[in-house]
Amino acid sequence: MLAASAAILTPIVLTLRYLTLCYVKPFRTCRKCDGKRRIPNRIGKGSHDCRRCDATGLRLRWGRHVLNYARRLHRDGTR
């Protein structure tokens, strides 16, 4: 019985922790440029702005995309 409740509660707790993280800190560092905003050229001379994060070094978390979509869907449905 204890193993069954642990198997049920663990994913719930992890999901709530991730949703809290998405609410408190919606952005994460860009994986392509590692938050440096610029990517070195392949030849090795110079660098260019990261296209993935638009040279901000930050990306919106996947969970925050889902929260924004749900909020927008609810707002549009109740108008």
Protein Blocks (a to p, Z undefined) as FASTA:
>chain_A
ZZmmmmmmmmmmmmmmmmmmmmmmmcccdfklnonopacdfkopacdddfkloonopacd
fklmmmmmmmmmmmmmmZZ
